[in-house]
Each structure stands twice: as C-alpha cells, then as structure tokens.
Amino acid sequence: MPQVTSSSSVEIKNRAKRQFESWADSYDRSLLNHFMFRPACMALMEEIARWYDEQRRPFCVLDIGCGTGTLACRLAGSPWPVSVVGMDYAEGMCQAASAKAAHAGHQAHFATGDSEHLPFADASFDIVTCSNSFHHYPHQQAVVHAMRRTLRPGGRMILIDGFRDNIVGWITFDVIISRVEGKVYHAPWTVVRDYFQAAGFTAIHRRKLNFWFPLLVTIGDVE
Ligand SMILES: C[S@@+](CC[C@H](N)C(=O)[O-])C[C@H]1O[C@@H](n2cnc3c(N)ncnc32)[C@H](O)[C@@H]1O
C-alpha cells in the first residue's frame, strides 16, 4: 500500500475489523463468497495438493485472514496428514470458523490476531496461505516478511488477492470494491513480486483465476 501514516493505518485496520465483525454471520451465504471466495479456496487446495505431491510428508498450514475457516475445514477434512491454524483480525470470523469446524467434526485451531504481528515462532509452518485479505493490510511488505519468518525450509507461501492488472480487474477492485471497502490496496503483480523477492522467497510465480472477479495467485518457496 502506498505510504500510510500510523493513525491512518490504525483506522484502515479498524474499519476492516468492523466490516468483517458485522459480516461474519452471513458471509458464507453472500454472492461474493460464491463468485470469489470459494474459487480462491479451490485454487489454494490445488496449490497445496501440488506442494504435497512434491513433498509427501506431514505438514502444518497457517491461513492468515482465514474468515469463516472454509479452507481450514477443507484441509482438516482432507486425507492429507495436515494440521491447520486459521488466524483472523475479526473475532466474529474466528468464532464462526470454530463453530463450522466443530459442526463438521474437524480438528482446526483458530486464533484472533493481526497479520502484521503473527503470534507464531519462526519456522513453525510448511505452508502459509492468505486469500482475499491482503488488500486490507496497510503495511504489506512487513506482512510478507512476517509470513516468510513463520515458514520452514521447503515451505511455500500462497497469496491470493484481486487481480487488478486488466480492465475487468481494475474496474472491479480499484473502482467498485475500493468504494465499498474504503482505503484498501490491491497491489499489481509487479509490486507483489517485489514484496516476495525482498522477503527472500524463491521460485516466485503467479497464475490468474476467473474472468469476472479476477484473482491473482502468487506463489513463492523457502529454500
Ligand atoms: C474477504 S475475507 C477473506 C476470508 C477468507 N480468506 C476467504 O477467502 O474466504 C477477509 C478477511 O481478512 C481479515 N483481515 C482483515 N485485516 C486483517 C489483518 N490485519 N489481520 C488478519 N486478518 C485480517 C478480515 O477480518 C476477513 O475475515
């Protein structure tokens, strides 16, 4: 996100928190969930499957900005030897996620916290995911550094957010979504790639999802 003062950074985070606290109960039934969040979750599952095919070992996943825990529940219900932690700034989202996991009988843990201050030790996870949340972060480079810190050697970062590098994405994210969500920043691919490079990720690559509501998937590895 272009330079923000510390007071506007608090304001940006609080606005996102309020917005998602009030959305927690109906989030899973929303149209955006259908058209954007669920396809993102499917893409995360595909990328995680790819990582698992390469590594074939038990693994731990951290999902930052986990929302109602859709990814965590899918992982916990998968046949993979995986343990999963979801973290979100909005307590209501974590509560909805815990209730969803408990209802399905899945083992997943959820914690309330800010992506900029990840309450996890260095090298605790094999995969860190973050979908449809990154544009709310006022200090995006710092968050990518924090994500890298929590990953083990052989680990992978998978980040999904709005793709705004074509006309459909620009209208969707920079014009419409920004009007609804306020001061958010959907970083272009070149900026996301620079964040990943600066944090020391290797094999950085991307893919695009969806024609309408286009999403940018960025992947980077830890050696
Ligand atoms: C659109 S939802 C995405 C949820 C889920 N990842 C998905 O794709 O369905 C964005 C989530 O990011 C969370 N969020 C926003 N700012 C955050 C921050 N600074 N730290 C952690 N989570 C944050 C919000 O509370 C919200 O649950």
The ligand as a Gaussian input file, in Angstrom:
#p B3LYP/6-31G(d) Opt

LIG

0 1
 C      -12.818000     -11.247000       2.410000
 S      -12.346000     -12.054000       3.896000
 C      -11.466000     -13.477000       3.263000
 C      -11.631000     -14.672000       4.153000
 C      -11.084000     -15.968000       3.557000
 N       -9.647000     -15.948000       3.439000
 C      -11.744000     -16.237000       2.229000
 O      -11.070000     -16.155000       1.168000
 O      -12.959000     -16.528000       2.244000
 C      -11.006000     -11.065000       4.519000
 C      -10.603000     -11.443000       5.931000
 O       -9.390000     -10.770000       6.273000
 C       -9.457000     -10.405000       7.637000
 N       -8.484000      -9.337000       7.932000
 C       -8.528000      -8.041000       7.547000
 N       -7.468000      -7.381000       8.048000
 C       -6.727000      -8.281000       8.736000
 C       -5.499000      -8.217000       9.458000
 N       -4.837000      -7.069000       9.593000
 N       -5.024000      -9.340000      10.038000
 C       -5.707000     -10.524000       9.908000
 N       -6.866000     -10.644000       9.246000
 C       -7.372000      -9.546000       8.655000
 C      -10.903000      -9.971000       7.814000
 O      -11.308000      -9.958000       9.161000
 C      -11.642000     -11.007000       6.960000
 O      -12.075000     -12.113000       7.710000

